[in-house]
């Protein structure tokens, strides 16, 4: 997969890798957790993950799609879920995480806003600060 992103890694650059328990939905493959020895390599792979959209849309993937997500703490997962709900409710276009923080962006003409806690999301959908 990383070769498709244009990155060449070798075994010594990976500290640990293992599958999680299979999901309840038998049509899905279990997620794989990878811990890298180098933060620079991890950041490079995470930065290039947007190329997976093109790879996933090409035929020949046997219907399987690959995604790269950060492993978030329980608290940060909850903040992300709240921000995702906000995004859908108020028609924001972009949401992502980076280094454990959630970012929201209304559209191409607006700056991204860091969402650190629930209070950063206005309940009325007004412009984020």
C-alpha positions in Angstrom: 0.0 0.0 0.0 2.7 2.5 0.9 4.4 1.8 -2.5 1.2 3.0 -4.1 1.6 6.2 -2.1 5.2 6.6 -3.5 6.9 5.7 -0.3 9.5 2.9 0.1 9.8 1.5 3.6 11.6 -1.6 5.0 10.9 -3.8 7.9 13.3 -2.1 10.3 11.3 1.2 10.0 8.2 -0.5 11.5 8.2 -1.0 15.3 5.0 -3.1 15.5 2.1 -4.1 13.3 -0.9 -6.2 14.1 -4.6 -6.7 13.2 -7.4 -5.7 15.5 -10.2 -8.1 16.3 -12.5 -8.6 13.3 -15.5 -6.2 13.1 -19.0 -7.5 13.7 -19.7 -7.0 10.0 -18.1 -10.0 8.3 -17.8 -8.2 5.0 -15.1 -5.9 6.4 -11.5 -6.8 7.0 -10.0 -6.1 10.4 -8.1 -2.9 10.8 -4.3 -3.0 11.0 -2.4 -0.9 13.5 1.1 0.1 12.6 3.6 1.8 14.9 6.6 3.4 13.1 10.1 3.9 14.5 10.3 7.3 12.8 7.8 10.2 13.4 9.0 11.6 10.0 7.9 8.4 8.2 4.6 8.3 10.0 3.9 11.9 9.1 4.9 11.4 5.5 2.5 8.4 5.1 -0.3 10.3 6.9 0.3 13.4 4.7 0.1 11.3 1.5 -3.0 9.4 2.5 -5.2 11.6 0.3 -3.7 9.7 -2.7 -5.7 6.7 -1.5 -8.9 8.3 -2.9 -7.5 7.8 -6.4 -6.3 4.3 -5.7 -9.6 3.3 -4.1 -11.6 4.6 -7.1 -9.6 2.5 -9.6 -10.9 -0.9 -10.6 -8.9 -3.9 -9.6 -9.1 -3.4 -5.9 -11.5 -6.3 -5.5 -14.0 -4.0 -3.9 -11.7 -3.3 -0.9 -10.9 0.2 0.1 -7.9 1.3 2.1 -8.0 4.1 4.6 -5.4 5.6 6.9 -6.6 7.0 10.2 -4.9 8.2 13.3 -5.3 6.2 16.5 -7.1 8.7 18.7 -7.6 8.7 22.4 -11.1 8.0 23.7 -11.6 11.7 24.5 -10.3 12.8 21.0 -12.6 10.3 19.3 -15.6 11.8 21.1 -14.6 15.3 20.0 -14.1 14.0 16.4 -17.6 12.4 16.5 -19.2 15.6 17.7 -17.3 17.6 15.1 -18.4 15.1 12.4 -22.0 15.6 13.5 -21.6 19.3 13.4 -20.0 19.1 9.9 -23.0 17.2 8.6 -25.6 19.3 10.4 -24.2 22.7 9.3 -22.9 21.6 5.8 -19.2 21.9 6.4 -17.1 20.4 3.6 -13.9 19.2 5.3 -13.0 17.4 8.5 -9.8 15.6 9.4 -7.4 14.9 12.2 -3.7 15.5 12.5 -1.5 14.7 15.6 -4.7 13.9 17.6 -6.4 17.2 16.9 -9.7 17.6 14.9 -9.9 20.2 12.2 -13.0 21.6 10.5 -13.2 23.8 7.4 -16.4 25.2 5.9 -15.1 25.3 2.3 -12.2 26.3 0.2 -12.7 30.0 1.1 -12.4 29.5 4.8 -9.5 28.7 7.2 -9.5 25.5 9.1 -10.4 25.6 12.8 -9.0 23.4 15.4 -11.6 21.7 17.6 -10.0 20.7 20.9 -13.1 20.2 23.0 -16.9 20.1 22.7 -17.2 23.8 23.6 -15.4 24.8 20.4 -18.5 23.8 18.4 -21.2 26.4 18.5 -24.6 24.8 19.0 -26.3 27.2 16.6 -23.9 26.5 13.7 -22.5 30.1 13.6 -19.1 30.6 12.1 -16.3 28.8 13.9 -13.6 31.0 15.4 
